[in-house]
């Protein structure tokens, strides 16, 4: 049975690995010359291996995929980010920082010193309650989001207040969850910024579990792949090729046409490929465009496109080569540099930035997440140098004044670096080189439409059995038998999990075992 996979993002490669392992004839088609999409690492500055997209890997370490595909055999190695997060004191104060470690007792001790004993005990309760809940959320990510699957994932979860009370806690805003546990605005802001890495602000309904994921970090913290984020892709590609799989980079699919019992794929180079089945790992809107070029019903595609909400964009990133790590006052780099540096002390900063983006404006003050993984893995930079990724939300893809991002990129990068410098004085002077990725750059380089690294908005109405819309949520396309969907456009959404790819492979394998007449039906 032949399978063509469109795109080489990590979900697509996970699907490819499972299918090739099971003996299928699989070819991956990738438009880019760099494999892995947003899970890739390239040399941006001399001697620096710089991530193009994601940097810390969280969810995939909780899925079992790494072990099932034996990726350690193919060179994948993770270093725990521990401490996994760090929130410095407000600039100009001598307050202690908040250091989040895998060890819950040490984390609570840090919170007690920075915010008081009450919030330390509240954080312990938060982890005790939301740790098991978030583990169930991860369980729900391991298959198609059918009602039965979701029910089985959460069945047996402690619901002392009854099912309605439990569902309300899951559906509440992240801000409401934080207000119900904590007093310190510093602590609330740090956890809100952590939760907002999924994209939505913590004022949105259903964002509470995004905050709740912090509790899971006390079970297994984020991991840094040695050699860069792209080391995951490299291991997947090596595994895939070892099982006979073929990868063709630099040749984009341009049309997808139903042909008999299979599919014809035409590529930019003029190649025509026939496959019995196709898994599309590209952006959902890109996949719909391929179907339109292949003659799929235009009215149906237009309706689907209109209802899929990409959103205004999420953010931008500055990749910096530096001569030193950020030096936060009174804090050793072993506490600050190993994890995610949450440079926000008040949730009003998050709200102002998000509100501005909705209006097409730049944030009044950039909100920054800094990551300095040379502290864990010196191999990604030359001796004596370091490397930082400075992610900032929210930055709109389309600017309200009609100007181009090229007119703002350098000035906005200056502001992002200045924000780090405000927390770690002297940082700006250490910057040797920088590479700027605006929302427009993110779209152009990696095909992430609208600059949205999550493909489509991660709001409640586009999650689970509604992602990206109900008709497409089971990772199949009505009217297109043998075509399957994977990637961040599908359940469980963005982030590095691989879950969507594994589900797509299992769905295809399951369909192949069904009687032909039932599959057609």
Buried (B, 14 or more C-beta within 10 A) or exposed (E): BBBBBBBBBBBBBBBBBBBBBBEBBBBBBBBBEBBBBBBBBBEBBEEBBBBBBBBBBBBBBBBEBBEBBBBEEBBBBBBBBBBBBBBBBBBEEEBBBBBBBBEBEBBBBBBBBBBBEEBBBBBBEBBEBBBBBBBBBBBBBBBBBBEEBBEBBBEEEEEEEEEEEBEEBBBBBBBBBBEEBBEBBBBBBBBBBBBBBBBBBBBBBBBBBBBBBBBBBBBBBBBBBBBBBBBBBBBBBBBBBBBEBEBBBEBBBBBBBBEEEBBBBBBEEEEEBEBBBBBBBBBBBBBBBBBBBBEBEEEBBEEBBEEBBBBBBBBBBBBBBBEBBBBBBEBEBEBBBBBBBBBBBBBEBBBBBBBBBEEBBBBEBBBBBBBBBBBBBBEBBBEEBBBBBBBBBBBBBBBEEEEEBEEBBEEBBBBBBBBBBBBBBEBBEBBBBBBBBBBBBBBEBBBBBBBBBBBBBBBBEBBBBBBBBEBBBBBBBEEBBBBBBBBBBBBBBBBBBBBBBBBBBBBBBEBBEEEEEEBEE
